[in-house]
Amino acid sequence: MSGRSKLLKVVLLGDGGVGKSSLMNRFVSNKFDSQSFHTIGVEFLNKDVTVNGDNYTMQIWDTAGQERFKSLRTPFYRGADICMLTFAMDDRKSFENLPMWKREFLYYADIQEGSPFPFIILGNKVDMPNREVSDDVARSWCTKHGNVPYFETSAKDSINVELAFTSAVSRFREMEDQLEIKQVHTTNSVDLSRKAKSSGVGCCS
Ligand SMILES: Nc1nc2c(ncn2[C@@H]2O[C@H](COP(=O)(O)OP(=O)(O)OP(=O)(O)O)[C@@H](O)[C@H]2O)c(=O)[nH]1
């Protein structure tokens, strides 16, 4: 196992209410709050993981999904190493909005459409009985959009949450050599990570 931990900036995106904050809190603190409030702007938490013997600090940026907070979240896309696009199983519209979220991310992260980038798709709230997106439909969307790994999760019942986050790191490792490195990303990433390390939790509005 190597000693030093590599910082990975992970951005969680998706419609308001799909469970992004709940997924982050389940993964980082193993907690679930059924009264979770809408995020305003962006919040982040750090979590250390070891994948294939290498140490990483995942700096997870939980963004506000509601349209009215768009201008507060988009400045934080730059420097991302991984993007986790999230929808809710019981909300077809949140699945149909995935291409919009992907476009928004690529545009504000300043990554060219079609460039290799580690995306992960999460279908959250798999515990809900009223499912509106089938496994087949979700999987074929992921295949069509670059064989993106897909996980059906429940922050509530703690299903596949840890697996999804650690697989995101594996996806990053697979693609690391192909990623487009831009000076501007590196600079922003360093600035933001310094801020994260000094405060641990942040909220930017
Ligand atoms: N049944 C069920 N409910 C969940 C799950 N994850 C989150 N919720 C609930 O869904 C609601 C919204 O969850 P949040 O985590 O606040 O959603 P969000 O995507 O962060 O929302 P924004 O901050 O508005 O972008 C809350 O009432 C959660 O308790 C899940 O896996 N299953």
PDBQT file of the ligand as one rigid body, heavy atoms in Angstrom, charges set to zero:
ROOT
HETATM    1  N1  LIG A 301     -37.004   5.995   0.029  1.00  0.00    +0.000 N 
HETATM    2  C1  LIG A 301     -35.865   6.673  -0.126  1.00  0.00    +0.000 A 
HETATM    3  N2  LIG A 301     -35.821   7.993   0.118  1.00  0.00    +0.000 NA
HETATM    4  C2  LIG A 301     -34.634   8.638  -0.057  1.00  0.00    +0.000 A 
HETATM    5  C3  LIG A 301     -33.473   7.984  -0.506  1.00  0.00    +0.000 A 
HETATM    6  N3  LIG A 301     -32.477   8.895  -0.619  1.00  0.00    +0.000 NA
HETATM    7  C4  LIG A 301     -33.004  10.068  -0.253  1.00  0.00    +0.000 A 
HETATM    8  N4  LIG A 301     -34.314   9.922   0.094  1.00  0.00    +0.000 N 
HETATM    9  C5  LIG A 301     -35.241  10.984   0.537  1.00  0.00    +0.000 C 
HETATM   10  O1  LIG A 301     -35.477  11.849  -0.572  1.00  0.00    +0.000 OA
HETATM   11  C6  LIG A 301     -35.570  13.192  -0.137  1.00  0.00    +0.000 C 
HETATM   12  C7  LIG A 301     -34.549  14.054  -0.866  1.00  0.00    +0.000 C 
HETATM   13  O2  LIG A 301     -33.241  13.627  -0.508  1.00  0.00    +0.000 OA
HETATM   14  P1  LIG A 301     -31.957  14.570  -0.626  1.00  0.00    +0.000 P 
HETATM   15  O3  LIG A 301     -30.772  13.747  -0.261  1.00  0.00    +0.000 OA
HETATM   16  O4  LIG A 301     -32.168  15.843   0.127  1.00  0.00    +0.000 OA
HETATM   17  O5  LIG A 301     -31.992  14.902  -2.189  1.00  0.00    +0.000 OA
HETATM   18  P2  LIG A 301     -30.997  15.845  -3.029  1.00  0.00    +0.000 P 
HETATM   19  O6  LIG A 301     -30.806  15.193  -4.337  1.00  0.00    +0.000 OA
HETATM   20  O7  LIG A 301     -29.773  16.140  -2.236  1.00  0.00    +0.000 OA
HETATM   21  O8  LIG A 301     -31.880  17.181  -3.201  1.00  0.00    +0.000 OA
HETATM   22  P3  LIG A 301     -31.366  18.698  -3.549  1.00  0.00    +0.000 P 
HETATM   23  O9  LIG A 301     -30.508  19.113  -2.407  1.00  0.00    +0.000 OA
HETATM   24  O10 LIG A 301     -32.621  19.506  -3.658  1.00  0.00    +0.000 OA
HETATM   25  O11 LIG A 301     -30.625  18.659  -4.845  1.00  0.00    +0.000 OA
HETATM   26  C8  LIG A 301     -35.389  13.181   1.383  1.00  0.00    +0.000 C 
HETATM   27  O12 LIG A 301     -36.644  13.162   2.006  1.00  0.00    +0.000 OA
HETATM   28  C9  LIG A 301     -34.646  11.870   1.628  1.00  0.00    +0.000 C 
HETATM   29  O13 LIG A 301     -34.887  11.368   2.914  1.00  0.00    +0.000 OA
HETATM   30  C10 LIG A 301     -33.533   6.562  -0.753  1.00  0.00    +0.000 A 
HETATM   31  O14 LIG A 301     -32.594   5.885  -1.135  1.00  0.00    +0.000 OA
HETATM   32  N5  LIG A 301     -34.775   5.964  -0.546  1.00  0.00    +0.000 N 
ENDROOT
TORSDOF 0
